[in-house]
Amino acid sequence: MNGYGSSSSSSSGSSSSQPNPEVLMDQLKNQLAQAYAEEFLETVRGKCFEKCISKPGSSLSGSESSCVSRCVERYIEATGIISKALFSQQR
Amino acid sequence: MVNEMVAKLTSSCWDKCITGTPGSKFINSEQTCLSNCAQRYLDMSMLIMKQFQSML
């Protein structure tokens, strides 16, 4: 129609009334990642509270703090071990 | 999805395998237990599938 000569495909971002599927997809992925992160955090909180805070005092002791710190590291490591074991299944 | 399975399995296997206070690294038996845990879960999963299929 105009003189630009480009093939007319509906270009992204050209219309503000149509939601861009790519943008939507990205938003969805972000939200999913965030949900997983929150769930992971909640799990770590639960596990480390179980392991490290056995007798709650009037403040967190040094040993409780270091325990929590190690616990977080170990839990992340455990996640890696499980992932590897699941996905390097050679049968 | 896959991520969810890893998350759930890690949670269960942690409970089964890390019985004491977390150390600055895993001892061998803990590492082995975690790895075994995931693999045995898969074995179990297959068993269950087979059993269901034989019921049909």
Backbone of each chain as nested JSON, in Angstrom:
{
  "chains": [
    {"id": "A", "residues": [
      {"number": 1, "name": "MET", "atoms": {"N": [0.844, -1.202, 0.0], "CA": [0.0, 0.0, 0.0], "C": [0.87, 1.238, 0.0]}},
      {"number": 2, "name": "ASN", "atoms": {"N": [1.79, 1.314, 0.976], "CA": [2.697, 2.445, 0.912], "C": [3.947, 2.003, 0.176]}},
      {"number": 3, "name": "GLY", "atoms": {"N": [4.902, 2.863, 0.083], "CA": [6.019, 2.559, -0.788], "C": [7.182, 1.867, -0.106]}},
      {"number": 4, "name": "TYR", "atoms": {"N": [6.978, 1.27, 1.035], "CA": [8.12, 0.74, 1.777], "C": [8.613, -0.603, 1.258]}},
      {"number": 5, "name": "GLY", "atoms": {"N": [7.759, -1.351, 0.681], "CA": [8.212, -2.587, 0.063], "C": [8.481, -3.718, 1.025]}},
      {"number": 6, "name": "SER", "atoms": {"N": [8.239, -3.529, 2.296], "CA": [8.464, -4.661, 3.204], "C": [7.226, -5.543, 3.191]}},
      {"number": 7, "name": "SER", "atoms": {"N": [7.438, -6.835, 3.411], "CA": [6.29, -7.752, 3.434], "C": [5.426, -7.408, 4.63]}},
      {"number": 8, "name": "SER", "atoms": {"N": [4.147, -7.38, 4.398], "CA": [3.278, -6.939, 5.484], "C": [2.992, -8.108, 6.417]}},
      {"number": 9, "name": "SER", "atoms": {"N": [3.727, -8.137, 7.515], "CA": [3.376, -9.059, 8.595], "C": [3.046, -8.177, 9.781]}},
      {"number": 10, "name": "SER", "atoms": {"N": [2.211, -8.622, 10.641], "CA": [1.836, -7.764, 11.773], "C": [3.058, -7.614, 12.669]}},
      {"number": 11, "name": "SER", "atoms": {"N": [3.618, -6.435, 12.683], "CA": [4.84, -6.209, 13.456], "C": [4.48, -5.977, 14.916]}},
      {"number": 12, "name": "SER", "atoms": {"N": [5.365, -6.42, 15.772], "CA": [5.097, -6.278, 17.209], "C": [5.23, -4.825, 17.605]}},
      {"number": 13, "name": "GLY", "atoms": {"N": [4.417, -4.427, 18.515], "CA": [4.53, -3.084, 19.084], "C": [3.913, -2.016, 18.211]}},
      {"number": 14, "name": "SER", "atoms": {"N": [3.351, -2.413, 17.085], "CA": [2.83, -1.373, 16.206], "C": [1.472, -0.888, 16.681]}},
      {"number": 15, "name": "SER", "atoms": {"N": [0.749, -1.755, 17.387], "CA": [-0.584, -1.359, 17.832], "C": [-0.663, -1.47, 19.344]}},
      {"number": 16, "name": "SER", "atoms": {"N": [-1.184, -0.478, 19.997], "CA": [-1.214, -0.507, 21.452], "C": [-2.461, -1.188, 21.979]}},
      {"number": 17, "name": "SER", "atoms": {"N": [-3.408, -1.544, 21.072], "CA": [-4.638, -2.154, 21.568], "C": [-4.53, -3.677, 21.613]}},
      {"number": 18, "name": "GLN", "atoms": {"N": [-3.569, -4.245, 20.859], "CA": [-3.398, -5.686, 20.84], "C": [-2.293, -6.085, 21.805]}},
      {"number": 19, "name": "PRO", "atoms": {"N": [-2.594, -6.985, 22.774], "CA": [-1.515, -7.462, 23.664], "C": [-0.506, -8.277, 22.866]}},
      {"number": 20, "name": "ASN", "atoms": {"N": [0.762, -7.979, 23.031], "CA": [1.815, -8.687, 22.319], "C": [2.049, -10.041, 22.976]}},
      {"number": 21, "name": "PRO", "atoms": {"N": [1.874, -11.126, 22.226], "CA": [2.039, -12.459, 22.84], "C": [3.434, -12.681, 23.398]}},
      {"number": 22, "name": "GLU", "atoms": {"N": [4.456, -12.117, 22.76], "CA": [5.818, -12.293, 23.27], "C": [5.983, -11.633, 24.63]}},
      {"number": 23, "name": "VAL", "atoms": {"N": [5.445, -10.419, 24.717], "CA": [5.553, -9.686, 25.978], "C": [4.801, -10.434, 27.079]}},
      {"number": 24, "name": "LEU", "atoms": {"N": [3.607, -10.921, 26.722], "CA": [2.817, -11.691, 27.684], "C": [3.583, -12.912, 28.164]}},
      {"number": 25, "name": "MET", "atoms": {"N": [4.202, -13.598, 27.218], "CA": [4.955, -14.809, 27.531], "C": [6.097, -14.494, 28.49]}},
      {"number": 26, "name": "ASP", "atoms": {"N": [6.79, -13.405, 28.219], "CA": [7.888, -12.99, 29.096], "C": [7.389, -12.679, 30.494]}},
      {"number": 27, "name": "GLN", "atoms": {"N": [6.263, -11.978, 30.552], "CA": [5.7, -11.642, 31.855], "C": [5.336, -12.905, 32.623]}},
      {"number": 28, "name": "LEU", "atoms": {"N": [4.752, -13.856, 31.9], "CA": [4.361, -15.121, 32.51], "C": [5.573, -15.867, 33.052]}},
      {"number": 29, "name": "LYS", "atoms": {"N": [6.624, -15.904, 32.243], "CA": [7.846, -16.582, 32.675], "C": [8.418, -15.917, 33.914]}},
      {"number": 30, "name": "ASN", "atoms": {"N": [8.409, -14.606, 33.931], "CA": [8.907, -13.87, 35.095], "C": [8.113, -14.196, 36.341]}},
      {"number": 31, "name": "GLN", "atoms": {"N": [6.778, -14.197, 36.168], "CA": [5.927, -14.472, 37.324], "C": [6.144, -15.884, 37.836]}},
      {"number": 32, "name": "LEU", "atoms": {"N": [6.312, -16.824, 36.914], "CA": [6.55, -18.212, 37.284], "C": [7.874, -18.336, 38.028]}},
      {"number": 33, "name": "ALA", "atoms": {"N": [8.901, -17.677, 37.507], "CA": [10.209, -17.723, 38.157], "C": [10.117, -17.151, 39.556]}},
      {"number": 34, "name": "GLN", "atoms": {"N": [9.372, -16.056, 39.675], "CA": [9.229, -15.441, 40.983], "C": [8.493, -16.348, 41.961]}},
      {"number": 35, "name": "ALA", "atoms": {"N": [7.45, -17.015, 41.463], "CA": [6.684, -17.929, 42.308], "C": [7.571, -19.064, 42.79]}},
      {"number": 36, "name": "TYR", "atoms": {"N": [8.391, -19.622, 41.886], "CA": [9.297, -20.692, 42.281], "C": [10.29, -20.21, 43.323]}},
      {"number": 37, "name": "ALA", "atoms": {"N": [10.824, -19.0, 43.109], "CA": [11.8, -18.44, 44.05], "C": [11.177, -18.303, 45.43]}},
      {"number": 38, "name": "GLU", "atoms": {"N": [9.938, -17.799, 45.479], "CA": [9.28, -17.632, 46.775], "C": [9.033, -18.969, 47.451]}},
      {"number": 39, "name": "GLU", "atoms": {"N": [8.61, -19.946, 46.647], "CA": [8.352, -21.262, 47.218], "C": [9.648, -21.883, 47.732]}},
      {"number": 40, "name": "PHE", "atoms": {"N": [10.717, -21.709, 46.965], "CA": [12.009, -22.229, 47.377], "C": [12.439, -21.591, 48.704]}},
      {"number": 41, "name": "LEU", "atoms": {"N": [12.311, -20.289, 48.789], "CA": [12.658, -19.567, 50.02], "C": [11.872, -20.117, 51.203]}},
      {"number": 42, "name": "GLU", "atoms": {"N": [10.57, -20.324, 50.989], "CA": [9.709, -20.813, 52.062], "C": [10.155, -22.192, 52.533]}},
      {"number": 43, "name": "THR", "atoms": {"N": [10.526, -23.048, 51.566], "CA": [11.006, -24.375, 51.914], "C": [12.286, -24.292, 52.724]}},
      {"number": 44, "name": "VAL", "atoms": {"N": [13.22, -23.474, 52.265], "CA": [14.498, -23.33, 52.967], "C": [14.268, -22.818, 54.388]}},
      {"number": 45, "name": "ARG", "atoms": {"N": [13.372, -21.83, 54.508], "CA": [13.057, -21.314, 55.845], "C": [12.593, -22.431, 56.767]}},
      {"number": 46, "name": "GLY", "atoms": {"N": [11.663, -23.241, 56.258], "CA": [11.111, -24.327, 57.067], "C": [12.161, -25.331, 57.477]}},
      {"number": 47, "name": "LYS", "atoms": {"N": [12.943, -25.802, 56.483], "CA": [13.958, -26.814, 56.767], "C": [14.978, -26.322, 57.781]}},
      {"number": 48, "name": "CYS", "atoms": {"N": [15.47, -25.112, 57.568], "CA": [16.555, -24.607, 58.414], "C": [16.05, -24.243, 59.797]}},
      {"number": 49, "name": "PHE", "atoms": {"N": [14.827, -23.839, 59.886], "CA": [14.248, -23.594, 61.21], "C": [14.195, -24.9, 61.995]}},
      {"number": 50, "name": "GLU", "atoms": {"N": [13.741, -25.955, 61.313], "CA": [13.711, -27.283, 61.92], "C": [15.075, -27.709, 62.435]}},
      {"number": 51, "name": "LYS", "atoms": {"N": [16.089, -27.554, 61.541], "CA": [17.412, -28.075, 61.85], "C": [18.172, -27.237, 62.863]}},
      {"number": 52, "name": "CYS", "atoms": {"N": [17.984, -25.938, 62.808], "CA": [18.917, -25.051, 63.512], "C": [18.37, -24.36, 64.75]}},
      {"number": 53, "name": "ILE", "atoms": {"N": [17.07, -24.143, 64.77], "CA": [16.508, -23.425, 65.915], "C": [15.7, -24.426, 66.737]}},
      {"number": 54, "name": "SER", "atoms": {"N": [16.408, -25.201, 67.546], "CA": [15.7, -26.234, 68.291], "C": [15.106, -25.709, 69.594]}},
      {"number": 55, "name": "LYS", "atoms": {"N": [15.796, -24.752, 70.217], "CA": [15.287, -24.193, 71.464], "C": [15.327, -22.669, 71.357]}},
      {"number": 56, "name": "PRO", "atoms": {"N": [14.261, -22.069, 70.844], "CA": [14.264, -20.615, 70.605], "C": [14.571, -19.824, 71.873]}},
      {"number": 57, "name": "GLY", "atoms": {"N": [15.612, -18.975, 71.772], "CA": [15.98, -18.134, 72.903], "C": [15.492, -16.718, 72.69]}},
      {"number": 58, "name": "SER", "atoms": {"N": [16.037, -15.793, 73.437], "CA": [15.571, -14.408, 73.316], "C": [16.217, -13.682, 72.157]}},
      {"number": 59, "name": "SER", "atoms": {"N": [17.208, -14.323, 71.506], "CA": [17.769, -13.808, 70.261], "C": [18.47, -14.957, 69.558]}},
      {"number": 60, "name": "LEU", "atoms": {"N": [18.823, -14.761, 68.294], "CA": [19.531, -15.791, 67.545], "C": [20.974, -15.852, 68.013]}},
      {"number": 61, "name": "SER", "atoms": {"N": [21.417, -17.013, 68.454], "CA": [22.8, -17.147, 68.889], "C": [23.722, -17.226, 67.684]}},
      {"number": 62, "name": "GLY", "atoms": {"N": [25.032, -17.079, 67.943], "CA": [26.019, -17.196, 66.871], "C": [25.974, -18.558, 66.221]}},
      {"number": 63, "name": "SER", "atoms": {"N": [25.831, -19.611, 67.033], "CA": [25.815, -20.953, 66.454], "C": [24.549, -21.174, 65.631]}},
      {"number": 64, "name": "GLU", "atoms": {"N": [23.442, -20.598, 66.064], "CA": [22.219, -20.709, 65.281], "C": [22.377, -20.004, 63.945]}},
      {"number": 65, "name": "SER", "atoms": {"N": [22.976, -18.816, 63.973], "CA": [23.19, -18.075, 62.724], "C": [24.095, -18.835, 61.763]}},
      {"number": 66, "name": "SER", "atoms": {"N": [25.2, -19.373, 62.292], "CA": [26.092, -20.1, 61.373], "C": [25.425, -21.359, 60.871]}},
      {"number": 67, "name": "CYS", "atoms": {"N": [24.636, -21.979, 61.731], "CA": [23.915, -23.18, 61.302], "C": [22.989, -22.838, 60.136]}},
      {"number": 68, "name": "VAL", "atoms": {"N": [22.267, -21.749, 60.264], "CA": [21.345, -21.342, 59.208], "C": [22.092, -21.085, 57.91]}},
      {"number": 69, "name": "SER", "atoms": {"N": [23.214, -20.399, 58.038], "CA": [24.004, -20.09, 56.853], "C": [24.489, -21.363, 56.161]}},
      {"number": 70, "name": "ARG", "atoms": {"N": [24.98, -22.31, 56.936], "CA": [25.412, -23.591, 56.356], "C": [24.22, -24.317, 55.767]}},
      {"number": 71, "name": "CYS", "atoms": {"N": [23.12, -24.264, 56.482], "CA": [21.914, -24.962, 56.049], "C": [21.477, -24.483, 54.665]}},
      {"number": 72, "name": "VAL", "atoms": {"N": [21.477, -23.177, 54.457], "CA": [21.076, -22.635, 53.161], "C": [22.011, -23.145, 52.073]}},
      {"number": 73, "name": "GLU", "atoms": {"N": [23.326, -23.089, 52.353], "CA": [24.301, -23.587, 51.379], "C": [24.067, -25.052, 51.073]}},
      {"number": 74, "name": "ARG", "atoms": {"N": [23.882, -25.852, 52.108], "CA": [23.673, -27.287, 51.919], "C": [22.393, -27.572, 51.151]}},
      {"number": 75, "name": "TYR", "atoms": {"N": [21.348, -26.817, 51.444], "CA": [20.084, -27.087, 50.768], "C": [20.188, -26.797, 49.278]}},
      {"number": 76, "name": "ILE", "atoms": {"N": [20.88, -25.708, 48.958], "CA": [21.089, -25.383, 47.545], "C": [21.923, -26.473, 46.884]}},
      {"number": 77, "name": "GLU", "atoms": {"N": [22.936, -26.95, 47.62], "CA": [23.761, -28.027, 47.098], "C": [22.922, -29.285, 46.885]}},
      {"number": 78, "name": "ALA", "atoms": {"N": [22.064, -29.58, 47.835], "CA": [21.2, -30.756, 47.721], "C": [20.321, -30.663, 46.484]}},
      {"number": 79, "name": "THR", "atoms": {"N": [19.795, -29.475, 46.221], "CA": [18.969, -29.28, 45.032], "C": [19.757, -29.633, 43.778]}},
      {"number": 80, "name": "GLY", "atoms": {"N": [21.042, -29.236, 43.763], "CA": [21.881, -29.568, 42.623], "C": [22.117, -31.06, 42.49]}},
      {"number": 81, "name": "ILE", "atoms": {"N": [22.366, -31.723, 43.614], "CA": [22.602, -33.168, 43.587], "C": [21.376, -33.905, 43.057]}},
      {"number": 82, "name": "ILE", "atoms": {"N": [20.209, -33.522, 43.541], "CA": [18.974, -34.162, 43.092], "C": [18.768, -33.911, 41.595]}},
      {"number": 83, "name": "SER", "atoms": {"N": [18.945, -32.684, 41.171], "CA": [18.796, -32.36, 39.743], "C": [19.699, -33.23, 38.895]}},
      {"number": 84, "name": "LYS", "atoms": {"N": [20.96, -33.297, 39.292], "CA": [21.904, -34.097, 38.509], "C": [21.496, -35.561, 38.481]}},
      {"number": 85, "name": "ALA", "atoms": {"N": [21.116, -36.092, 39.635], "CA": [20.744, -37.508, 39.704], "C": [19.524, -37.782, 38.836]}},
      {"number": 86, "name": "LEU", "atoms": {"N": [18.602, -36.862, 38.785], "CA": [17.399, -37.062, 37.987], "C": [17.689, -36.989, 36.504]}},
      {"number": 87, "name": "PHE", "atoms": {"N": [18.622, -36.131, 36.113], "CA": [18.758, -35.877, 34.69], "C": [20.014, -36.463, 34.07]}},
      {"number": 88, "name": "SER", "atoms": {"N": [20.733, -37.267, 34.83], "CA": [21.804, -38.0, 34.182], "C": [21.548, -39.483, 34.355]}},
      {"number": 89, "name": "GLN", "atoms": {"N": [20.304, -39.847, 34.162], "CA": [19.898, -41.243, 34.291], "C": [20.332, -41.994, 33.035]}},
      {"number": 90, "name": "GLN", "atoms": {"N": [21.285, -42.862, 33.204], "CA": [21.695, -43.662, 32.059], "C": [21.177, -45.066, 32.245]}},
      {"number": 91, "name": "ARG", "atoms": {"N": [20.188, -45.435, 31.469], "CA": [19.629, -46.785, 31.671], "C": [19.957, -47.682, 30.492]}}
    ]},
    {"id": "B", "residues": [
      {"number": 1, "name": "MET", "atoms": {"N": [5.628, -29.256, 36.551], "CA": [6.74, -29.275, 35.605], "C": [7.979, -29.834, 36.294]}},
      {"number": 2, "name": "VAL", "atoms": {"N": [9.055, -29.873, 35.569], "CA": [10.32, -30.444, 36.017], "C": [10.841, -29.77, 37.274]}},
      {"number": 3, "name": "ASN", "atoms": {"N": [10.781, -28.432, 37.268], "CA": [11.26, -27.681, 38.438], "C": [10.547, -28.094, 39.701]}},
      {"number": 4, "name": "GLU", "atoms": {"N": [9.242, -28.316, 39.542], "CA": [8.437, -28.657, 40.704], "C": [8.849, -30.003, 41.258]}},
      {"number": 5, "name": "MET", "atoms": {"N": [9.139, -30.943, 40.343], "CA": [9.54, -32.273, 40.798], "C": [10.854, -32.196, 41.554]}},
      {"number": 6, "name": "VAL", "atoms": {"N": [11.808, -31.42, 41.034], "CA": [13.085, -31.264, 41.722], "C": [12.862, -30.67, 43.106]}},
      {"number": 7, "name": "ALA", "atoms": {"N": [12.005, -29.672, 43.19], "CA": [11.762, -29.009, 44.471], "C": [11.161, -29.982, 45.492]}},
      {"number": 8, "name": "LYS", "atoms": {"N": [10.14, -30.721, 45.07], "CA": [9.489, -31.646, 46.001], "C": [10.431, -32.754, 46.43]}},
      {"number": 9, "name": "LEU", "atoms": {"N": [11.166, -33.276, 45.451], "CA": [12.07, -34.382, 45.751], "C": [13.188, -33.93, 46.673]}},
      {"number": 10, "name": "THR", "atoms": {"N": [13.726, -32.748, 46.419], "CA": [14.779, -32.238, 47.29], "C": [14.26, -32.119, 48.718]}},
      {"number": 11, "name": "SER", "atoms": {"N": [13.039, -31.634, 48.853], "CA": [12.452, -31.486, 50.179], "C": [12.337, -32.834, 50.892]}},
      {"number": 12, "name": "SER", "atoms": {"N": [11.783, -33.843, 50.22], "CA": [11.648, -35.164, 50.839], "C": [13.004, -35.795, 51.129]}},
      {"number": 13, "name": "CYS", "atoms": {"N": [13.904, -35.72, 50.154], "CA": [15.198, -36.376, 50.314], "C": [16.032, -35.69, 51.399]}},
      {"number": 14, "name": "TRP", "atoms": {"N": [15.883, -34.393, 51.506], "CA": [16.557, -33.678, 52.608], "C": [16.11, -34.266, 53.94]}},
      {"number": 15, "name": "ASP", "atoms": {"N": [14.828, -34.425, 54.117], "CA": [14.303, -34.97, 55.367], "C": [14.811, -36.383, 55.62]}},
      {"number": 16, "name": "LYS", "atoms": {"N": [14.9, -37.162, 54.54], "CA": [15.343, -38.552, 54.724], "C": [16.832, -38.676, 54.98]}},
      {"number": 17, "name": "CYS", "atoms": {"N": [17.601, -37.811, 54.363], "CA": [19.049, -38.025, 54.319], "C": [19.873, -37.139, 55.259]}},
      {"number": 18, "name": "ILE", "atoms": {"N": [19.4, -35.946, 55.532], "CA": [20.174, -35.035, 56.372], "C": [19.567, -35.092, 57.766]}},
      {"number": 19, "name": "THR", "atoms": {"N": [20.088, -36.026, 58.55], "CA": [19.468, -36.292, 59.843], "C": [20.007, -35.389, 60.944]}},
      {"number": 20, "name": "GLY", "atoms": {"N": [21.264, -34.943, 60.815], "CA": [21.834, -34.104, 61.859], "C": [21.793, -32.634, 61.5]}},
      {"number": 21, "name": "THR", "atoms": {"N": [22.641, -31.88, 62.165], "CA": [22.75, -30.447, 61.889], "C": [23.575, -30.255, 60.609]}},
      {"number": 22, "name": "PRO", "atoms": {"N": [23.179, -29.347, 59.739], "CA": [23.939, -29.125, 58.504], "C": [25.386, -28.71, 58.784]}},
      {"number": 23, "name": "GLY", "atoms": {"N": [26.342, -29.37, 58.114], "CA": [27.75, -29.058, 58.282], "C": [28.226, -28.12, 57.196]}},
      {"number": 24, "name": "SER", "atoms": {"N": [29.536, -27.852, 57.174], "CA": [30.057, -26.931, 56.158], "C": [30.224, -27.633, 54.822]}},
      {"number": 25, "name": "LYS", "atoms": {"N": [30.144, -28.953, 54.827], "CA": [29.886, -29.656, 53.586], "C": [29.191, -30.976, 53.904]}},
      {"number": 26, "name": "PHE", "atoms": {"N": [28.654, -31.603, 52.88], "CA": [27.999, -32.882, 53.063], "C": [29.051, -33.943, 53.312]}},
      {"number": 27, "name": "ILE", "atoms": {"N": [28.752, -34.85, 54.234], "CA": [29.635, -36.015, 54.344], "C": [29.217, -36.992, 53.238]}},
      {"number": 28, "name": "ASN", "atoms": {"N": [30.121, -37.932, 52.94], "CA": [29.882, -38.851, 51.82], "C": [28.538, -39.551, 51.891]}},
      {"number": 29, "name": "SER", "atoms": {"N": [28.198, -40.026, 53.077], "CA": [26.956, -40.785, 53.199], "C": [25.746, -39.914, 52.894]}},
      {"number": 30, "name": "GLU", "atoms": {"N": [25.829, -38.629, 53.224], "CA": [24.712, -37.725, 52.927], "C": [24.587, -37.513, 51.427]}},
      {"number": 31, "name": "GLN", "atoms": {"N": [25.721, -37.307, 50.768], "CA": [25.707, -37.114, 49.319], "C": [25.151, -38.332, 48.608]}},
      {"number": 32, "name": "THR", "atoms": {"N": [25.656, -39.497, 49.026], "CA": [25.207, -40.737, 48.412], "C": [23.713, -40.92, 48.631]}},
      {"number": 33, "name": "CYS", "atoms": {"N": [23.284, -40.65, 49.841], "CA": [21.867, -40.807, 50.167], "C": [21.004, -39.922, 49.275]}},
      {"number": 34, "name": "LEU", "atoms": {"N": [21.419, -38.665, 49.101], "CA": [20.634, -37.746, 48.272], "C": [20.543, -38.248, 46.83]}},
      {"number": 35, "name": "SER", "atoms": {"N": [21.685, -38.674, 46.313], "CA": [21.707, -39.153, 44.933], "C": [20.869, -40.417, 44.789]}},
      {"number": 36, "name": "ASN", "atoms": {"N": [21.049, -41.348, 45.731], "CA": [20.246, -42.572, 45.716], "C": [18.768, -42.257, 45.808]}},
      {"number": 37, "name": "CYS", "atoms": {"N": [18.462, -41.305, 46.655], "CA": [17.078, -40.934, 46.909], "C": [16.37, -40.59, 45.6]}},
      {"number": 38, "name": "ALA", "atoms": {"N": [17.003, -39.748, 44.79], "CA": [16.382, -39.351, 43.528], "C": [16.211, -40.55, 42.604]}},
      {"number": 39, "name": "GLN", "atoms": {"N": [17.236, -41.393, 42.533], "CA": [17.167, -42.543, 41.629], "C": [16.138, -43.565, 42.083]}},
      {"number": 40, "name": "ARG", "atoms": {"N": [16.05, -43.795, 43.372], "CA": [15.06, -44.74, 43.89], "C": [13.651, -44.204, 43.676]}},
      {"number": 41, "name": "TYR", "atoms": {"N": [13.525, -42.906, 43.707], "CA": [12.224, -42.305, 43.435], "C": [11.79, -42.639, 42.014]}},
      {"number": 42, "name": "LEU", "atoms": {"N": [12.733, -42.548, 41.093], "CA": [12.419, -42.879, 39.701], "C": [12.082, -44.355, 39.554]}},
      {"number": 43, "name": "ASP", "atoms": {"N": [12.853, -45.214, 40.229], "CA": [12.558, -46.647, 40.197], "C": [11.146, -46.907, 40.692]}},
      {"number": 44, "name": "MET", "atoms": {"N": [10.825, -46.3, 41.812], "CA": [9.513, -46.466, 42.425], "C": [8.424, -46.008, 41.463]}},
      {"number": 45, "name": "SER", "atoms": {"N": [8.696, -44.879, 40.822], "CA": [7.745, -44.319, 39.874], "C": [7.433, -45.301, 38.758]}},
      {"number": 46, "name": "MET", "atoms": {"N": [8.466, -45.935, 38.256], "CA": [8.271, -46.917, 37.183], "C": [7.47, -48.112, 37.66]}},
      {"number": 47, "name": "LEU", "atoms": {"N": [7.793, -48.577, 38.864], "CA": [7.063, -49.707, 39.452], "C": [5.579, -49.398, 39.516]}},
      {"number": 48, "name": "ILE", "atoms": {"N": [5.262, -48.206, 39.983], "CA": [3.868, -47.813, 40.148], "C": [3.159, -47.783, 38.801]}},
      {"number": 49, "name": "MET", "atoms": {"N": [3.83, -47.21, 37.793], "CA": [3.254, -47.181, 36.447], "C": [2.933, -48.58, 35.961]}},
      {"number": 50, "name": "LYS", "atoms": {"N": [3.93, -49.478, 36.132], "CA": [3.745, -50.85, 35.666], "C": [2.568, -51.504, 36.381]}},
      {"number": 51, "name": "GLN", "atoms": {"N": [2.48, -51.265, 37.658], "CA": [1.394, -51.868, 38.416], "C": [0.047, -51.358, 37.932]}},
      {"number": 52, "name": "PHE", "atoms": {"N": [-0.058, -50.046, 37.728], "CA": [-1.297, -49.482, 37.212], "C": [-1.658, -50.07, 35.867]}},
      {"number": 53, "name": "GLN", "atoms": {"N": [-0.644, -50.171, 35.011], "CA": [-0.902, -50.693, 33.679], "C": [-1.392, -52.122, 33.729]}},
      {"number": 54, "name": "SER", "atoms": {"N": [-0.854, -52.889, 34.674], "CA": [-1.273, -54.293, 34.746], "C": [-2.684, -54.416, 35.302]}},
      {"number": 55, "name": "MET", "atoms": {"N": [-3.196, -53.334, 35.875], "CA": [-4.551, -53.375, 36.412], "C": [-5.596, -53.102, 35.338]}},
      {"number": 56, "name": "LEU", "atoms": {"N": [-5.152, -52.459, 34.253], "CA": [-6.111, -52.04, 33.233], "C": [-6.65, -53.233, 32.442]}}
    ]}
  ]
}
